[in-house]
């Protein structure tokens, strides 16, 4: 068994930002907005960072 009880929760936190970046990058032209690739890239980076941070915080927290 994995050292964390539910590591998928950390994945969900990070995936939320990645999905937001994909939706923003794909749907902005459809609605007539200009796509800022820097924003899409930063949302991807934020998703990776948030997922890693959530994993580390859960792994470092004491188990009751």
N, CA, C and O atoms as a Maestro MAE file, in Angstrom:
{
 s_m_m2io_version
 :::
 2.0.0
}

f_m_ct {
 s_m_title
 :::
 protein
 m_atom[256] {
  # First column is atom index #
  i_m_mmod_type
  r_m_x_coord
  r_m_y_coord
  r_m_z_coord
  i_m_residue_number
  s_m_chain_name
  s_m_pdb_residue_name
  s_m_pdb_atom_name
  i_m_atomic_number
  :::
  1 25 0.842 -1.185 0.000 1 A "UNK " " N  " 7
  2 3 0.000 0.000 0.000 1 A "UNK " " CA " 6
  3 2 0.881 1.241 0.000 1 A "UNK " " C  " 6
  4 15 1.993 1.240 0.529 1 A "UNK " " O  " 8
  5 25 0.370 2.268 -0.590 2 A "UNK " " N  " 7
  6 3 1.111 3.519 -0.681 2 A "UNK " " CA " 6
  7 2 1.230 4.153 0.691 2 A "UNK " " C  " 6
  8 15 0.383 3.951 1.562 2 A "UNK " " O  " 8
  9 25 2.299 4.928 0.872 3 A "UNK " " N  " 7
  10 3 2.527 5.546 2.182 3 A "UNK " " CA " 6
  11 2 1.439 6.559 2.536 3 A "UNK " " C  " 6
  12 15 1.200 6.822 3.714 3 A "UNK " " O  " 8
  13 25 0.795 7.113 1.551 4 A "UNK " " N  " 7
  14 3 -0.315 8.029 1.803 4 A "UNK " " CA " 6
  15 2 -1.625 7.263 1.719 4 A "UNK " " C  " 6
  16 15 -1.737 6.287 0.977 4 A "UNK " " O  " 8
  17 25 -2.581 7.695 2.458 5 A "UNK " " N  " 7
  18 3 -3.874 7.026 2.428 5 A "UNK " " CA " 6
  19 2 -4.583 7.259 1.100 5 A "UNK " " C  " 6
  20 15 -5.129 6.324 0.516 5 A "UNK " " O  " 8
  21 25 -4.578 8.501 0.621 6 A "UNK " " N  " 7
  22 3 -5.254 8.825 -0.636 6 A "UNK " " CA " 6
  23 2 -4.375 9.763 -1.466 6 A "UNK " " C  " 6
  24 15 -4.622 10.969 -1.466 6 A "UNK " " O  " 8
  25 25 -3.362 9.260 -2.172 7 A "UNK " " N  " 7
  26 3 -2.508 10.146 -2.971 7 A "UNK " " CA " 6
  27 2 -3.246 10.750 -4.159 7 A "UNK " " C  " 6
  28 15 -2.784 11.736 -4.733 7 A "UNK " " O  " 8
  29 25 -4.385 10.172 -4.538 8 A "UNK " " N  " 7
  30 3 -5.124 10.723 -5.671 8 A "UNK " " CA " 6
  31 2 -5.651 12.118 -5.363 8 A "UNK " " C  " 6
  32 15 -5.898 12.895 -6.286 8 A "UNK " " O  " 8
  33 25 -5.829 12.456 -4.088 9 A "UNK " " N  " 7
  34 3 -6.304 13.797 -3.737 9 A "UNK " " CA " 6
  35 2 -5.306 14.862 -4.172 9 A "UNK " " C  " 6
  36 15 -5.705 15.927 -4.643 9 A "UNK " " O  " 8
  37 25 -4.018 14.587 -4.020 10 A "UNK " " N  " 7
  38 3 -2.995 15.530 -4.473 10 A "UNK " " CA " 6
  39 2 -3.022 15.647 -5.993 10 A "UNK " " C  " 6
  40 15 -2.803 16.728 -6.540 10 A "UNK " " O  " 8
  41 25 -3.287 14.544 -6.668 11 A "UNK " " N  " 7
  42 3 -3.385 14.564 -8.122 11 A "UNK " " CA " 6
  43 2 -4.579 15.399 -8.574 11 A "UNK " " C  " 6
  44 15 -4.488 16.132 -9.558 11 A "UNK " " O  " 8
  45 25 -5.678 15.293 -7.871 12 A "UNK " " N  " 7
  46 3 -6.880 16.054 -8.219 12 A "UNK " " CA " 6
  47 2 -6.637 17.550 -8.064 12 A "UNK " " C  " 6
  48 15 -7.094 18.343 -8.888 12 A "UNK " " O  " 8
  49 25 -5.927 17.935 -7.022 13 A "UNK " " N  " 7
  50 3 -5.622 19.356 -6.802 13 A "UNK " " CA " 6
  51 2 -4.811 19.904 -7.968 13 A "UNK " " C  " 6
  52 15 -5.129 20.969 -8.497 13 A "UNK " " O  " 8
  53 25 -3.777 19.196 -8.367 14 A "UNK " " N  " 7
  54 3 -2.948 19.651 -9.486 14 A "UNK " " CA " 6
  55 2 -3.663 19.578 -10.818 14 A "UNK " " C  " 6
  56 15 -3.504 20.461 -11.660 14 A "UNK " " O  " 8
  57 25 -4.454 18.526 -11.017 15 A "UNK " " N  " 7
  58 3 -5.143 18.339 -12.293 15 A "UNK " " CA " 6
  59 2 -6.191 19.424 -12.528 15 A "UNK " " C  " 6
  60 15 -6.488 19.753 -13.676 15 A "UNK " " O  " 8
  61 25 -6.743 19.973 -11.478 16 A "UNK " " N  " 7
  62 3 -7.752 21.028 -11.642 16 A "UNK " " CA " 6
  63 2 -7.166 22.225 -12.385 16 A "UNK " " C  " 6
  64 15 -7.828 22.793 -13.253 16 A "UNK " " O  " 8
  65 25 -5.947 22.612 -12.060 17 A "UNK " " N  " 7
  66 3 -5.317 23.747 -12.730 17 A "UNK " " CA " 6
  67 2 -4.909 23.392 -14.157 17 A "UNK " " C  " 6
  68 15 -5.009 24.228 -15.055 17 A "UNK " " O  " 8
  69 25 -4.455 22.171 -14.368 18 A "UNK " " N  " 7
  70 3 -4.063 21.746 -15.710 18 A "UNK " " CA " 6
  71 2 -5.292 21.701 -16.618 18 A "UNK " " C  " 6
  72 15 -5.232 22.133 -17.769 18 A "UNK " " O  " 8
  73 25 -6.392 21.186 -16.107 19 A "UNK " " N  " 7
  74 3 -7.632 21.154 -16.893 19 A "UNK " " CA " 6
  75 2 -8.106 22.570 -17.191 19 A "UNK " " C  " 6
  76 15 -8.581 22.846 -18.292 19 A "UNK " " O  " 8
  77 25 -7.982 23.461 -16.226 20 A "UNK " " N  " 7
  78 3 -8.345 24.864 -16.453 20 A "UNK " " CA " 6
  79 2 -7.488 25.468 -17.555 20 A "UNK " " C  " 6
  80 15 -7.999 26.209 -18.396 20 A "UNK " " O  " 8
  81 25 -6.203 25.167 -17.565 21 A "UNK " " N  " 7
  82 3 -5.307 25.683 -18.603 21 A "UNK " " CA " 6
  83 2 -5.708 25.151 -19.973 21 A "UNK " " C  " 6
  84 15 -5.709 25.896 -20.952 21 A "UNK " " O  " 8
  85 25 -6.048 23.873 -20.046 22 A "UNK " " N  " 7
  86 3 -6.453 23.286 -21.326 22 A "UNK " " CA " 6
  87 2 -7.753 23.912 -21.819 22 A "UNK " " C  " 6
  88 15 -7.885 24.252 -22.995 22 A "UNK " " O  " 8
  89 25 -8.708 24.058 -20.909 23 A "UNK " " N  " 7
  90 3 -9.979 24.664 -21.296 23 A "UNK " " CA " 6
  91 2 -9.799 26.117 -21.732 23 A "UNK " " C  " 6
  92 15 -10.397 26.555 -22.714 23 A "UNK " " O  " 8
  93 25 -8.984 26.847 -21.009 24 A "UNK " " N  " 7
  94 3 -8.728 28.243 -21.367 24 A "UNK " " CA " 6
  95 2 -8.052 28.332 -22.737 24 A "UNK " " C  " 6
  96 15 -8.440 29.142 -23.579 24 A "UNK " " O  " 8
  97 25 -7.051 27.502 -22.947 25 A "UNK " " N  " 7
  98 3 -6.337 27.538 -24.226 25 A "UNK " " CA " 6
  99 2 -7.196 27.091 -25.395 25 A "UNK " " C  " 6
  100 15 -7.038 27.598 -26.506 25 A "UNK " " O  " 8
  101 25 -8.103 26.153 -25.164 26 A "UNK " " N  " 7
  102 3 -8.931 25.632 -26.251 26 A "UNK " " CA " 6
  103 2 -10.180 26.463 -26.495 26 A "UNK " " C  " 6
  104 15 -10.599 26.618 -27.642 26 A "UNK " " O  " 8
  105 25 -10.779 26.997 -25.453 27 A "UNK " " N  " 7
  106 3 -12.067 27.672 -25.605 27 A "UNK " " CA " 6
  107 2 -11.975 29.186 -25.795 27 A "UNK " " C  " 6
  108 15 -12.946 29.806 -26.228 27 A "UNK " " O  " 8
  109 25 -10.852 29.780 -25.486 28 A "UNK " " N  " 7
  110 3 -10.739 31.234 -25.643 28 A "UNK " " CA " 6
  111 2 -10.949 31.672 -27.093 28 A "UNK " " C  " 6
  112 15 -11.681 32.634 -27.324 28 A "UNK " " O  " 8
  113 25 -10.340 31.008 -28.082 29 A "UNK " " N  " 7
  114 3 -10.600 31.429 -29.469 29 A "UNK " " CA " 6
  115 2 -12.054 31.219 -29.897 29 A "UNK " " C  " 6
  116 15 -12.585 31.979 -30.706 29 A "UNK " " O  " 8
  117 25 -12.684 30.196 -29.354 30 A "UNK " " N  " 7
  118 3 -14.078 29.924 -29.700 30 A "UNK " " CA " 6
  119 2 -14.984 31.077 -29.282 30 A "UNK " " C  " 6
  120 15 -15.931 31.423 -29.989 30 A "UNK " " O  " 8
  121 25 -14.685 31.669 -28.122 31 A "UNK " " N  " 7
  122 3 -15.489 32.770 -27.615 31 A "UNK " " CA " 6
  123 2 -14.973 34.134 -28.059 31 A "UNK " " C  " 6
  124 15 -15.479 35.163 -27.612 31 A "UNK " " O  " 8
  125 25 -13.973 34.149 -28.932 32 A "UNK " " N  " 7
  126 3 -13.488 35.401 -29.495 32 A "UNK " " CA " 6
  127 2 -12.422 36.112 -28.692 32 A "UNK " " C  " 6
  128 15 -12.157 37.287 -28.946 32 A "UNK " " O  " 8
  129 25 -11.806 35.453 -27.741 33 A "UNK " " N  " 7
  130 3 -10.746 36.060 -26.942 33 A "UNK " " CA " 6
  131 2 -9.378 35.694 -27.509 33 A "UNK " " C  " 6
  132 15 -9.218 34.663 -28.161 33 A "UNK " " O  " 8
  133 25 -8.403 36.548 -27.254 34 A "UNK " " N  " 7
  134 3 -7.034 36.225 -27.637 34 A "UNK " " CA " 6
  135 2 -6.425 35.319 -26.580 34 A "UNK " " C  " 6
  136 15 -6.546 35.580 -25.383 34 A "UNK " " O  " 8
  137 25 -5.773 34.260 -27.024 35 A "UNK " " N  " 7
  138 3 -5.150 33.320 -26.093 35 A "UNK " " CA " 6
  139 2 -3.788 33.852 -25.688 35 A "UNK " " C  " 6
  140 15 -2.942 34.141 -26.534 35 A "UNK " " O  " 8
  141 25 -3.591 33.975 -24.410 36 A "UNK " " N  " 7
  142 3 -2.286 34.346 -23.877 36 A "UNK " " CA " 6
  143 2 -1.549 33.055 -23.542 36 A "UNK " " C  " 6
  144 15 -1.871 32.400 -22.550 36 A "UNK " " O  " 8
  145 25 -0.585 32.689 -24.340 37 A "UNK " " N  " 7
  146 3 0.139 31.441 -24.111 37 A "UNK " " CA " 6
  147 2 0.929 31.475 -22.810 37 A "UNK " " C  " 6
  148 15 1.176 30.433 -22.204 37 A "UNK " " O  " 8
  149 25 1.320 32.658 -22.385 38 A "UNK " " N  " 7
  150 3 1.999 32.768 -21.095 38 A "UNK " " CA " 6
  151 2 1.054 32.369 -19.970 38 A "UNK " " C  " 6
  152 15 1.471 31.720 -19.011 38 A "UNK " " O  " 8
  153 25 -0.200 32.747 -20.076 39 A "UNK " " N  " 7
  154 3 -1.186 32.371 -19.066 39 A "UNK " " CA " 6
  155 2 -1.429 30.878 -19.041 39 A "UNK " " C  " 6
  156 15 -1.541 30.278 -17.972 39 A "UNK " " O  " 8
  157 25 -1.512 30.274 -20.222 40 A "UNK " " N  " 7
  158 3 -1.704 28.823 -20.299 40 A "UNK " " CA " 6
  159 2 -0.498 28.112 -19.697 40 A "UNK " " C  " 6
  160 15 -0.654 27.154 -18.939 40 A "UNK " " O  " 8
  161 25 0.698 28.576 -20.030 41 A "UNK " " N  " 7
  162 3 1.917 27.969 -19.496 41 A "UNK " " CA " 6
  163 2 1.984 28.107 -17.980 41 A "UNK " " C  " 6
  164 15 2.355 27.162 -17.284 41 A "UNK " " O  " 8
  165 25 1.629 29.271 -17.472 42 A "UNK " " N  " 7
  166 3 1.669 29.489 -16.024 42 A "UNK " " CA " 6
  167 2 0.622 28.644 -15.302 42 A "UNK " " C  " 6
  168 15 0.876 28.180 -14.190 42 A "UNK " " O  " 8
  169 25 -0.549 28.434 -15.907 43 A "UNK " " N  " 7
  170 3 -1.542 27.562 -15.298 43 A "UNK " " CA " 6
  171 2 -1.047 26.116 -15.253 43 A "UNK " " C  " 6
  172 15 -1.281 25.410 -14.273 43 A "UNK " " O  " 8
  173 25 -0.367 25.678 -16.305 44 A "UNK " " N  " 7
  174 3 0.235 24.338 -16.287 44 A "UNK " " CA " 6
  175 2 1.263 24.237 -15.159 44 A "UNK " " C  " 6
  176 15 1.259 23.278 -14.387 44 A "UNK " " O  " 8
  177 25 2.140 25.237 -15.073 45 A "UNK " " N  " 7
  178 3 3.167 25.231 -14.028 45 A "UNK " " CA " 6
  179 2 2.533 25.280 -12.639 45 A "UNK " " C  " 6
  180 15 2.997 24.607 -11.719 45 A "UNK " " O  " 8
  181 25 1.479 26.070 -12.491 46 A "UNK " " N  " 7
  182 3 0.779 26.155 -11.215 46 A "UNK " " CA " 6
  183 2 0.156 24.814 -10.850 46 A "UNK " " C  " 6
  184 15 0.181 24.420 -9.684 46 A "UNK " " O  " 8
  185 25 -0.397 24.114 -11.823 47 A "UNK " " N  " 7
  186 3 -0.966 22.799 -11.566 47 A "UNK " " CA " 6
  187 2 0.060 21.806 -11.091 47 A "UNK " " C  " 6
  188 15 -0.190 21.047 -10.154 47 A "UNK " " O  " 8
  189 25 1.208 21.801 -11.724 48 A "UNK " " N  " 7
  190 3 2.288 20.899 -11.307 48 A "UNK " " CA " 6
  191 2 2.752 21.262 -9.897 48 A "UNK " " C  " 6
  192 15 2.932 20.386 -9.051 48 A "UNK " " O  " 8
  193 25 2.943 22.555 -9.653 49 A "UNK " " N  " 7
  194 3 3.414 22.995 -8.338 49 A "UNK " " CA " 6
  195 2 2.395 22.699 -7.239 49 A "UNK " " C  " 6
  196 15 2.773 22.262 -6.152 49 A "UNK " " O  " 8
  197 25 1.126 22.930 -7.504 50 A "UNK " " N  " 7
  198 3 0.092 22.688 -6.490 50 A "UNK " " CA " 6
  199 2 -0.055 21.202 -6.193 50 A "UNK " " C  " 6
  200 15 -0.234 20.814 -5.039 50 A "UNK " " O  " 8
  201 25 0.020 20.369 -7.227 51 A "UNK " " N  " 7
  202 3 -0.054 18.929 -7.011 51 A "UNK " " CA " 6
  203 2 1.116 18.429 -6.190 51 A "UNK " " C  " 6
  204 15 0.943 17.617 -5.282 51 A "UNK " " O  " 8
  205 25 2.310 18.912 -6.508 52 A "UNK " " N  " 7
  206 3 3.502 18.521 -5.745 52 A "UNK " " CA " 6
  207 2 3.421 19.026 -4.314 52 A "UNK " " C  " 6
  208 15 3.762 18.302 -3.378 52 A "UNK " " O  " 8
  209 25 2.970 20.269 -4.137 53 A "UNK " " N  " 7
  210 3 2.845 20.822 -2.789 53 A "UNK " " CA " 6
  211 2 1.823 20.044 -1.964 53 A "UNK " " C  " 6
  212 15 2.066 19.748 -0.794 53 A "UNK " " O  " 8
  213 25 0.693 19.714 -2.564 54 A "UNK " " N  " 7
  214 3 -0.327 18.951 -1.842 54 A "UNK " " CA " 6
  215 2 0.200 17.582 -1.455 54 A "UNK " " C  " 6
  216 15 -0.060 17.110 -0.349 54 A "UNK " " O  " 8
  217 25 0.936 16.938 -2.346 55 A "UNK " " N  " 7
  218 3 1.512 15.626 -2.052 55 A "UNK " " CA " 6
  219 2 2.491 15.715 -0.885 55 A "UNK " " C  " 6
  220 15 2.465 14.878 0.018 55 A "UNK " " O  " 8
  221 25 3.346 16.718 -0.906 56 A "UNK " " N  " 7
  222 3 4.348 16.866 0.154 56 A "UNK " " CA " 6
  223 2 3.690 17.193 1.486 56 A "UNK " " C  " 6
  224 15 4.082 16.657 2.522 56 A "UNK " " O  " 8
  225 25 2.686 18.076 1.465 57 A "UNK " " N  " 7
  226 3 2.007 18.413 2.714 57 A "UNK " " CA " 6
  227 2 1.270 17.209 3.296 57 A "UNK " " C  " 6
  228 15 1.283 17.000 4.509 57 A "UNK " " O  " 8
  229 25 0.631 16.424 2.442 58 A "UNK " " N  " 7
  230 3 -0.075 15.235 2.936 58 A "UNK " " CA " 6
  231 2 0.923 14.205 3.441 58 A "UNK " " C  " 6
  232 15 0.692 13.569 4.470 58 A "UNK " " O  " 8
  233 25 2.038 14.034 2.721 59 A "UNK " " N  " 7
  234 3 3.034 13.046 3.137 59 A "UNK " " CA " 6
  235 2 3.697 13.436 4.452 59 A "UNK " " C  " 6
  236 15 4.061 12.567 5.246 59 A "UNK " " O  " 8
  237 25 3.858 14.736 4.689 60 A "UNK " " N  " 7
  238 3 4.524 15.193 5.908 60 A "UNK " " CA " 6
  239 2 3.634 15.369 7.104 60 A "UNK " " C  " 6
  240 15 4.124 15.587 8.212 60 A "UNK " " O  " 8
  241 25 2.329 15.279 6.908 61 A "UNK " " N  " 7
  242 3 1.434 15.473 8.037 61 A "UNK " " CA " 6
  243 2 1.375 14.203 8.888 61 A "UNK " " C  " 6
  244 15 1.466 13.095 8.360 61 A "UNK " " O  " 8
  245 25 1.223 14.364 10.194 62 A "UNK " " N  " 7
  246 3 1.179 13.185 11.058 62 A "UNK " " CA " 6
  247 2 -0.102 12.385 10.839 62 A "UNK " " C  " 6
  248 15 -1.171 12.939 10.584 62 A "UNK " " O  " 8
  249 25 0.040 11.068 10.948 63 A "UNK " " N  " 7
  250 3 -1.113 10.190 10.800 63 A "UNK " " CA " 6
  251 2 -1.694 9.905 12.182 63 A "UNK " " C  " 6
  252 15 -0.961 9.609 13.126 63 A "UNK " " O  " 8
  253 25 -2.993 9.996 12.288 64 A "UNK " " N  " 7
  254 3 -3.643 9.744 13.587 64 A "UNK " " CA " 6
  255 2 -4.164 8.341 13.681 64 A "UNK " " C  " 6
  256 15 -4.737 7.963 14.703 64 A "UNK " " O  " 8
  :::
 }
 m_bond[255] {
  # First column is bond index #
  i_m_from
  i_m_to
  i_m_order
  :::
  1 1 2 1
  2 2 3 1
  3 3 4 2
  4 3 5 1
  5 5 6 1
  6 6 7 1
  7 7 8 2
  8 7 9 1
  9 9 10 1
  10 10 11 1
  11 11 12 2
  12 11 13 1
  13 13 14 1
  14 14 15 1
  15 15 16 2
  16 15 17 1
  17 17 18 1
  18 18 19 1
  19 19 20 2
  20 19 21 1
  21 21 22 1
  22 22 23 1
  23 23 24 2
  24 23 25 1
  25 25 26 1
  26 26 27 1
  27 27 28 2
  28 27 29 1
  29 29 30 1
  30 30 31 1
  31 31 32 2
  32 31 33 1
  33 33 34 1
  34 34 35 1
  35 35 36 2
  36 35 37 1
  37 37 38 1
  38 38 39 1
  39 39 40 2
  40 39 41 1
  41 41 42 1
  42 42 43 1
  43 43 44 2
  44 43 45 1
  45 45 46 1
  46 46 47 1
  47 47 48 2
  48 47 49 1
  49 49 50 1
  50 50 51 1
  51 51 52 2
  52 51 53 1
  53 53 54 1
  54 54 55 1
  55 55 56 2
  56 55 57 1
  57 57 58 1
  58 58 59 1
  59 59 60 2
  60 59 61 1
  61 61 62 1
  62 62 63 1
  63 63 64 2
  64 63 65 1
  65 65 66 1
  66 66 67 1
  67 67 68 2
  68 67 69 1
  69 69 70 1
  70 70 71 1
  71 71 72 2
  72 71 73 1
  73 73 74 1
  74 74 75 1
  75 75 76 2
  76 75 77 1
  77 77 78 1
  78 78 79 1
  79 79 80 2
  80 79 81 1
  81 81 82 1
  82 82 83 1
  83 83 84 2
  84 83 85 1
  85 85 86 1
  86 86 87 1
  87 87 88 2
  88 87 89 1
  89 89 90 1
  90 90 91 1
  91 91 92 2
  92 91 93 1
  93 93 94 1
  94 94 95 1
  95 95 96 2
  96 95 97 1
  97 97 98 1
  98 98 99 1
  99 99 100 2
  100 99 101 1
  101 101 102 1
  102 102 103 1
  103 103 104 2
  104 103 105 1
  105 105 106 1
  106 106 107 1
  107 107 108 2
  108 107 109 1
  109 109 110 1
  110 110 111 1
  111 111 112 2
  112 111 113 1
  113 113 114 1
  114 114 115 1
  115 115 116 2
  116 115 117 1
  117 117 118 1
  118 118 119 1
  119 119 120 2
  120 119 121 1
  121 121 122 1
  122 122 123 1
  123 123 124 2
  124 123 125 1
  125 125 126 1
  126 126 127 1
  127 127 128 2
  128 127 129 1
  129 129 130 1
  130 130 131 1
  131 131 132 2
  132 131 133 1
  133 133 134 1
  134 134 135 1
  135 135 136 2
  136 135 137 1
  137 137 138 1
  138 138 139 1
  139 139 140 2
  140 139 141 1
  141 141 142 1
  142 142 143 1
  143 143 144 2
  144 143 145 1
  145 145 146 1
  146 146 147 1
  147 147 148 2
  148 147 149 1
  149 149 150 1
  150 150 151 1
  151 151 152 2
  152 151 153 1
  153 153 154 1
  154 154 155 1
  155 155 156 2
  156 155 157 1
  157 157 158 1
  158 158 159 1
  159 159 160 2
  160 159 161 1
  161 161 162 1
  162 162 163 1
  163 163 164 2
  164 163 165 1
  165 165 166 1
  166 166 167 1
  167 167 168 2
  168 167 169 1
  169 169 170 1
  170 170 171 1
  171 171 172 2
  172 171 173 1
  173 173 174 1
  174 174 175 1
  175 175 176 2
  176 175 177 1
  177 177 178 1
  178 178 179 1
  179 179 180 2
  180 179 181 1
  181 181 182 1
  182 182 183 1
  183 183 184 2
  184 183 185 1
  185 185 186 1
  186 186 187 1
  187 187 188 2
  188 187 189 1
  189 189 190 1
  190 190 191 1
  191 191 192 2
  192 191 193 1
  193 193 194 1
  194 194 195 1
  195 195 196 2
  196 195 197 1
  197 197 198 1
  198 198 199 1
  199 199 200 2
  200 199 201 1
  201 201 202 1
  202 202 203 1
  203 203 204 2
  204 203 205 1
  205 205 206 1
  206 206 207 1
  207 207 208 2
  208 207 209 1
  209 209 210 1
  210 210 211 1
  211 211 212 2
  212 211 213 1
  213 213 214 1
  214 214 215 1
  215 215 216 2
  216 215 217 1
  217 217 218 1
  218 218 219 1
  219 219 220 2
  220 219 221 1
  221 221 222 1
  222 222 223 1
  223 223 224 2
  224 223 225 1
  225 225 226 1
  226 226 227 1
  227 227 228 2
  228 227 229 1
  229 229 230 1
  230 230 231 1
  231 231 232 2
  232 231 233 1
  233 233 234 1
  234 234 235 1
  235 235 236 2
  236 235 237 1
  237 237 238 1
  238 238 239 1
  239 239 240 2
  240 239 241 1
  241 241 242 1
  242 242 243 1
  243 243 244 2
  244 243 245 1
  245 245 246 1
  246 246 247 1
  247 247 248 2
  248 247 249 1
  249 249 250 1
  250 250 251 1
  251 251 252 2
  252 251 253 1
  253 253 254 1
  254 254 255 1
  255 255 256 2
  :::
 }
}
